[in-house]
Amino acid sequence: PGGVDVVSLTPSCERTSDARVDDDEERMVAREEVEKETGEVKEILTLLGEQTSVRVIFVEQVAGLKRKNRELYESLCEHMKGMDFAWHHSEVDAAALRASHHRVRLIWVGVRIRACA
């Protein structure tokens, strides 16, 4: 009671977007930045899980994280599994929701397990 029920986390997608140019030097710099951003997301999730009573966490990210940085995507999913939350993950295309364009996003919704009890 009196706490935050839902938190929405939308990390920067500049370096994970499929719209980026992919030359070798730029890809290496982008990889380092995505690693840093993914680490920051993990830290925020840990803080939310351990130091708040938030019941639901919603995370949105561009699909490029999964396609271009598979091991970072998988490490983020594993980190989420280690939390006290039940997670559901999906890819959603804006066109499927009647938008006039395609824009695929990764969506995670985590519900604190004790909130379900």
KANOR-V15976 format. One record per pair of residues at least 24 apart in sequence whose ideal C-beta (glycine too) atoms are under 7 Angstrom apart, sorted by the first residue. I is the first residue (numbers start at 1). J is the second residue. D is the distance in Angstrom with one decimal. If there is no record, write none. Layout:
I_J_D + I_J_D
//
This chain:
3_53_4.3 + 4_52_6.5 + 4_54_5.0 + 5_55_5.0 + 5_56_6.3 + 6_56_4.4 + 6_58_6.6 + 7_48_5.9 + 7_54_5.1 + 7_57_5.3 + 8_58_4.6 + 9_41_6.9 + 9_44_6.4 + 9_57_6.5 + 9_58_6.9 + 9_59_4.7 + 10_60_4.8 + 11_37_5.7 + 11_41_5.0 + 11_61_6.0 + 12_37_5.8 + 13_61_6.2 + 13_62_4.2 + 16_61_6.8 + 16_62_5.2 + 16_64_4.3 + 16_65_4.4 + 16_68_6.6 + 16_69_6.4 + 17_62_5.2 + 17_64_5.2 + 18_63_7.0 + 18_64_4.4 + 18_67_6.7 + 34_69_5.2 + 34_72_6.0 + 35_72_6.3 + 38_72_4.7 + 38_75_7.0 + 38_76_5.7 + 41_76_6.5 + 42_76_6.7 + 42_79_4.8 + 45_79_6.6 + 45_80_6.7 + 45_83_6.5 + 49_83_4.6 + 49_84_6.0 + 49_85_6.7 + 55_111_6.7 + 55_112_5.0 + 55_115_4.2 + 56_109_6.8 + 56_110_6.8 + 56_111_5.4 + 57_85_6.6 + 57_110_4.4 + 58_109_5.6 + 59_108_4.3 + 60_105_5.5 + 60_107_5.7 + 61_105_6.8 + 61_106_4.7 + 62_105_6.3 + 63_91_6.0 + 63_104_4.1 + 63_105_6.5 + 63_106_5.7 + 65_106_6.3 + 66_106_5.9 + 80_108_6.5 + 80_110_6.4 + 83_110_6.9 + 84_112_6.1 + 84_113_5.4 + 84_114_6.9 + 85_110_3.6 + 85_111_6.2 + 85_112_5.4 + 85_113_6.4 + 86_110_6.8 + 86_111_5.3 + 86_113_5.6 + 86_116_6.7
//
